[in-house]
Every structure is written in structure tokens, then in C-alpha cells.
Amino acid sequence: MALETESTSSRQIVSSGDAENEADSNEEEEEEIEQLLPNTTIVTHCILKNDPQRFSKCFDDDLDPYKDEIMDLINQRDDDGKSPLDIAAKLGRIELTRELLARGAEVNDRAPTGYSCLHYAAAWGRLKVLKIHIEHGGNVQHKNVHGERPIETAERYAKPECVAFLEWAEAKSLLQEAIRNTQETITEADKTVAGRISKEEKNIALNTCKEKLEWLDKTLDATTEDFNTHRNSLSEICQPIIQKMNEPPPEKQEKK
């Protein structure tokens, strides 16, 4: 009788162990089924959940179920016309904004209404996100349907820190553009124009551009006023040379 009781007890222990293993197995299967938030893709799901690690896993894990479609989703707009970058900007998702841009999100892509991610960051006062946009080439001149650049949107929503930063970014952008345009005008001039300025004048213009570029690279704490000052200086030196290039050629004198 004692042996039978012991055997029965052993069977009960084994059965109990099997049941626990089966329960664990069922829990693992349930964990493997990933539920996205309603009306989201895996990208917007990660943004709303603020989960940059799960987003990165789509790219880094070859077995991830979203591996093959993630690139098609990274710039896909939702029913409201917002891109993942727009949503991340609105919510102030700093790390996810960096990840999105590093993975191929287009910072200057715009909604049919003309809004870019910069407009959304400006409207919601997301200064840190806005700075990331600018670091990745965000265009501060794009206008929305209201004719607003990001800076005007920031002004409309009373976001003074974003306004000040966008003034700074615009001043820097205008200096960079002025340098680039001057270099292109001088170096790409055709033969009919080249003779209108001396070699010395050409070198003055190109060297001035070089000096301004070096200043931009070395000066990390430049202010809005600094950028404007250097742009005015560039114009004062180079504009007379460019104007001389644009003058009509002298009339050829007829041989007597």
C-alpha cells in the first residue's frame, strides 16, 4: 500500500510538472504575438510607445517580422497626412527622431499642406528635436499652406526658444548659401565673362569665400549677429566683382 501511494504521488508530481511546462509554453507563444496599437504601423507604434529599441530591432534583427517592410513604412504618411518624423516631432521623441533620420527618413519631405517635421517641432516647442532636424539638413525656408516657414509657425504658437533658434539657423543658412553662390558664380563663369575681371579679383573673391568657410568650421559658438556680419562682409567684398562680371561686354571698335 505504501508503494502504491508513493507511485501515485510521483505521477501527480510529474503531471503537475507537465502542466507547468505547458503553461510556460503557452505564455511564450502569447508573448511572441506582438500587438500594435490601433491604426498604427510598427514605426508609428514605436513612436507612440517611445520605444527606439524596438524600432531599431526591425533593422538589426534578420528574423524580425517587420524586417522586409520597415523601409517602406519609414516615410509613410498616416490618414492625417503626417509622416513618422512629423509624429515624432509633435511628441518630442528625441532618440526616435535620431533613429528615423539615421535609418533614412526624409527630413525635408512635406505633407500636401506644406507642413514639414520642422513646422511640427516649431508649433509644439520641441527645441531639441528641431535642432536635430537642422543638423540633418532641415530646410528652414519651406512654407506651409498658410505661407509660414517654421519660424512663423513658432511665432504663431508663441514658442520663443524655437523662434530664436530658427533665426540663428536661418542666418547660418543664408551665409552658407551666399558663400556657395559666390563660389559657383566665380568658378563657373564662361569664357565670355572671365575676361571681365582680373585674375587678382577672381582670387580675392574665392579666398574670401574660403576664409568664411573656415570661420564657419572653427566657430562653434557663433551668434545670429555673427553670421549676419560675415554675410554682409562677403557681400561688400565680392558683390562689386560679381557685378563687374554681369556688365555687358565692351563694344568692339571697328577697324579703320
ABEGO torsion letter per residue (X at the ends): XAAAAAAAAAAAAAAAAAAAAAAAAAAAAAAABBBBBBGBBAAAAAAAAGBAAAAAAAAABAABAAAAAAAAAAABBBAAGBBAAAAAAAAGBAAAAAAAAAAGBBAABBBAAGBBAAAAAAAAGBAAAAAAAAAAGBBAABBBAAGBBAAAAAAAAGBAAAAAAAAAAAAAAAAAAAAAAAAAAAAABBAAAAAABBAAAAAAAAAAAAAAAAAAAABAABBAAAAAAAAAAAAAAAAAAAAAAABBBBBBBBBX
